Each structure stands twice: as structure tokens, then as C-alpha cells.
Amino acid sequence: MTTTLRALLAAALVVASVSVAVAKLPPPPPPTEEQKAAAEEKKAKDAAAAEVAKAQQAKAEDRVAARYIAEQKAKGKAVTPQMGPTAAVVAAPVPTAKGAAPAKGAAPAPAAPAKK
């Protein structure tokens, strides 16, 4: 029983000393202009790398889909590709005010549901 009590006291002492040591640390200095520029450059590089990875992922998905469609066609099955979430999103037309003419080339606005 005393061993458990000693272990608890030792753990409490460690926690207290660590919290006191952390509380006494000074705040970090503000970043310099060089550090800010390096951070912006790193952010730009990361964004470019993410775009490259995204393009590679889309290309791989297209290859897999084309192979699957070819295999199914060879078996005699008709496959109609579905547009997934990575497909290019077509901007929806902006709803116009009631009675206003839709913009040239815009699809007509859907009819409002009938009220009961």
C-alpha cells in the first residue's frame, strides 16, 4: 500500500515540476521578415505540390476507369461512366428575379413546387 502511495506522490511531483518549468518559458520571439518570407515560400511550394498530387490522382483514376470500361466492353456489358466528385464542377446558373429574363445561354430556372 505504501508503494502505491509513493508512486502517486512521485507522479504528482513530476507533473507539478514540469508544469512550473513550462510556465516559466518565455514566449517565442516574433518572426523576422526572413522567416515570414520562408514561411510564405514553403506555403506556396506545398500548394503547388498538392496541385501536382491532385492532378496525378485524377489521371490515375481516369486510367483505372478506362481500363474497367474496356474490360466490361470486352465481356459484352455496357457501362455508362458516372461523374464522380473529382469531375469538373459546372457552375450553376444564378437564379434571376421573378419575371426577369435569364442571361443569354443560361438554363431556365426550375419551376417552384406547387403549394398545397
N, C-alpha and C positions, 0 to 999 in steps of 0.2 A: 504494500500500500504506500509506503514512503517513497518507493521508487517512482511510482506514478506521479506523486505529488512533486517530487524533484524534477521530473521530466516536464511537467506543466509549468513549473516556475522557471525552468531554463528556457522553455519556448516563449514564455511571456517576456522574459528579459531580452531575448534575441529580437523579438518583434518591437519592443519598446526602443531598443538601441538603434535599430535600423530606421524606425520612423523618425527619431530625433536626428540621425545623420542626414536623412533625406530632407528634412525640414530646414536644415542649415545650409543646403546648397544654394548658391546664388542663381538668379535667373540667367538664362543664356543671353549673351550679348546680341543686339540686333544684327541682322545680316548686312554685310557690306555690299557695295554695288557689284563687286566681282561675284560674290555668292549669289546675288539676285540674278545676275546675267547667266551664271552657270545653271541655276535652277530653271530659268526660262528655256535655255538651250536643251536641257535634259527633258523638259516637258514637251518641247517640240519634237525631239528625237523619239520619245515614247509614243507620241501621237502618230508620227509617220510609221513607226514600226507596227502599231496597232492597225493602221490602214492597210499595210502590206499583208499582215496576217489575215485580215478580214477578206482581202481580195483572193489570197491563196485558198482560204476556206471555201469561198464561193466557187472558185474554179474547181476544187476537188469535189464539191457537191454536184456541180454540173457534170463532171466526168462520171461519177457514180450513177447519176440519174440516166445519162445517155447509155451507159452500159446496161443498166437494168431494163430500159425500154427496148434496146436491141435484143437482149436475151428473151424478153417476153414476146417480141415480134417474131423471133425465130421459132418459138413454141406455138405461134399462131394465136396468141392472145393480144387483144387490142388494149393498149394502155394510153390513157389521156393524162398528161402531166398536170399536176396541181401546182399553183403558185404558192410557194412557202413564204415564211416570214422574212427570208433573206432577199426575196424578189424586190425589184424596184417598186416603190410606192408611188402610185399616180395620185397627184394632188386632187382632192375632191373639189368640185366647183363651189364657189362661195354662194350661199343662199342669198337670193335677191329679195327686196321688199315686195310685198304683195302688190301685184298689178304691174310691177316693173318688168321690162323685157330682159331676158337673160343675156349675158355677154355673148358676143359672137364666138361660135364654136363651143359654147358651154352646153352641157346636157341639161334638159329641162328638169326643173325641181320636182321631187316626188310629191304626189298628192297627199294632203293631210288626211289622217284617218277619220272616218265618219264618227260623229259623236252619237251616243245612244241616249 
